[in-house]
């Protein structure tokens, strides 16, 4: 086994830019080398994401169909029943998922919802699965309650660079995002944080987004890299599609800057060819969401992922195994 790459939190923009813009084959070689130093290159983590409360969100995220401020007008739903969440988690485990993620379209949860959220975490944990939630901003008491219920991971994406952030979201600040991540980490919950590319940002915004995550006090355990899915009637419905090579470069940069982090190939896989996904795995992606939906967006069906894994010789990480070396 190669010597593991050192964990650094002092990357500079110049260093990150040089990595990102090196010849593509050199970039892939470096990313795959780092990946093999830290993970089994032929294992990919399977996670499942369930929307536990859909639509009616007070935020104005330009990419999102769940915003009450956008034109998509997705019908709002109430928080679903705890029993249904546990039933769906059981099915996900039977399908090979080892981590169960629960997402709610909120600016932040209300205190009246906390008991149900805690029960969801405990119920999924009792199945032997890792738990993750994405609920928006949290105050200290909410963080502690989720931690004490057994929550393993909290997802809170920074979405894009600090420079471009106000072009995408105006109802909360970039600093609000970082504050929530710090609050979660300090409470002892593992952080899952990534972003979306293909929203009309510049190359430097993609670099800066990854640089922000790589220079946090601790690297996130998971970094979801999402390709924008243009939703009709949202402000980004007609944005120009991102060059696939730029997307792969972003995945590779995440792997190199954050060697021990799970880099999750997330939303947008339905529009990716098998060859593009294979290139992302080679660039260091080692986690996916399974199932036919991601919150409200389409996702490749299980049989398609199974066929792709078979063609590539990839296996799913076993329950309780993170695939690291």
Secondary structure in CASP SS format (residue, H / E / C, confidence):
PFRMAT SS
TARGET T0000
AUTHOR 0000-0000-0000
METHOD secondary structure of the structure
MODEL  1
X C 1.00
X C 1.00
X C 1.00
X C 1.00
X C 1.00
X C 1.00
X C 1.00
X C 1.00
X C 1.00
X C 1.00
X C 1.00
X C 1.00
X H 1.00
X H 1.00
X H 1.00
X H 1.00
X H 1.00
X H 1.00
X H 1.00
X H 1.00
X C 1.00
X C 1.00
X C 1.00
X H 1.00
X H 1.00
X H 1.00
X H 1.00
X H 1.00
X H 1.00
X H 1.00
X H 1.00
X H 1.00
X H 1.00
X H 1.00
X H 1.00
X H 1.00
X H 1.00
X H 1.00
X E 1.00
X C 1.00
X C 1.00
X C 1.00
X E 1.00
X E 1.00
X E 1.00
X E 1.00
X E 1.00
X E 1.00
X E 1.00
X E 1.00
X E 1.00
X E 1.00
X E 1.00
X C 1.00
X C 1.00
X C 1.00
X E 1.00
X C 1.00
X C 1.00
X C 1.00
X C 1.00
X C 1.00
X C 1.00
X C 1.00
X C 1.00
X C 1.00
X E 1.00
X C 1.00
X C 1.00
X C 1.00
X C 1.00
X C 1.00
X C 1.00
X C 1.00
X C 1.00
X C 1.00
X C 1.00
X C 1.00
X C 1.00
X C 1.00
X C 1.00
X H 1.00
X H 1.00
X H 1.00
X H 1.00
X H 1.00
X H 1.00
X H 1.00
X H 1.00
X H 1.00
X H 1.00
X H 1.00
X H 1.00
X H 1.00
X C 1.00
X C 1.00
X C 1.00
X C 1.00
X E 1.00
X E 1.00
X E 1.00
X E 1.00
X E 1.00
X E 1.00
X C 1.00
X C 1.00
X C 1.00
X E 1.00
X C 1.00
X C 1.00
X H 1.00
X H 1.00
X H 1.00
X H 1.00
X H 1.00
X H 1.00
X H 1.00
X H 1.00
X H 1.00
X H 1.00
X H 1.00
X H 1.00
X H 1.00
X H 1.00
X H 1.00
X H 1.00
X C 1.00
X C 1.00
X C 1.00
X E 1.00
X E 1.00
X E 1.00
X E 1.00
X E 1.00
X C 1.00
X C 1.00
X E 1.00
X C 1.00
X C 1.00
X H 1.00
X H 1.00
X H 1.00
X H 1.00
X H 1.00
X H 1.00
X H 1.00
X H 1.00
X H 1.00
X H 1.00
X C 1.00
X C 1.00
X C 1.00
X E 1.00
X E 1.00
X E 1.00
X C 1.00
X C 1.00
X C 1.00
X E 1.00
X C 1.00
X C 1.00
X C 1.00
X C 1.00
X C 1.00
X H 1.00
X H 1.00
X H 1.00
X H 1.00
X C 1.00
X C 1.00
X C 1.00
X C 1.00
X C 1.00
X H 1.00
X H 1.00
X H 1.00
X H 1.00
X H 1.00
X H 1.00
X H 1.00
X H 1.00
X H 1.00
X H 1.00
X H 1.00
X H 1.00
X H 1.00
X C 1.00
X C 1.00
X C 1.00
X E 1.00
X E 1.00
X E 1.00
X C 1.00
X C 1.00
X E 1.00
X E 1.00
X E 1.00
X C 1.00
X C 1.00
X C 1.00
X C 1.00
X C 1.00
X H 1.00
X H 1.00
X H 1.00
X H 1.00
X H 1.00
X H 1.00
X H 1.00
X H 1.00
X H 1.00
X H 1.00
X H 1.00
X H 1.00
X C 1.00
X C 1.00
X C 1.00
X C 1.00
X C 1.00
X C 1.00
X C 1.00
X E 1.00
X E 1.00
X E 1.00
X E 1.00
X E 1.00
X E 1.00
X C 1.00
X C 1.00
X C 1.00
X C 1.00
X C 1.00
X C 1.00
X C 1.00
X C 1.00
X C 1.00
X C 1.00
X C 1.00
X C 1.00
X C 1.00
X C 1.00
X C 1.00
X C 1.00
X H 1.00
X H 1.00
X H 1.00
X H 1.00
X H 1.00
X H 1.00
X H 1.00
X H 1.00
X H 1.00
X H 1.00
X H 1.00
X H 1.00
X H 1.00
X H 1.00
X C 1.00
X C 1.00
X C 1.00
X C 1.00
X E 1.00
X E 1.00
X E 1.00
X E 1.00
X C 1.00
X C 1.00
X C 1.00
X H 1.00
X H 1.00
X H 1.00
X C 1.00
X C 1.00
X H 1.00
X H 1.00
X H 1.00
X H 1.00
X H 1.00
X H 1.00
X H 1.00
X H 1.00
X H 1.00
X C 1.00
X C 1.00
X C 1.00
X C 1.00
X E 1.00
X E 1.00
X E 1.00
X E 1.00
X C 1.00
X C 1.00
X E 1.00
X E 1.00
X C 1.00
X C 1.00
X E 1.00
X E 1.00
X C 1.00
X C 1.00
X C 1.00
X H 1.00
X H 1.00
X H 1.00
X H 1.00
X H 1.00
X H 1.00
X H 1.00
X H 1.00
X H 1.00
X H 1.00
X H 1.00
X C 1.00
X C 1.00
X E 1.00
X E 1.00
X C 1.00
X C 1.00
X C 1.00
X C 1.00
X C 1.00
X C 1.00
X C 1.00
X E 1.00
X C 1.00
END
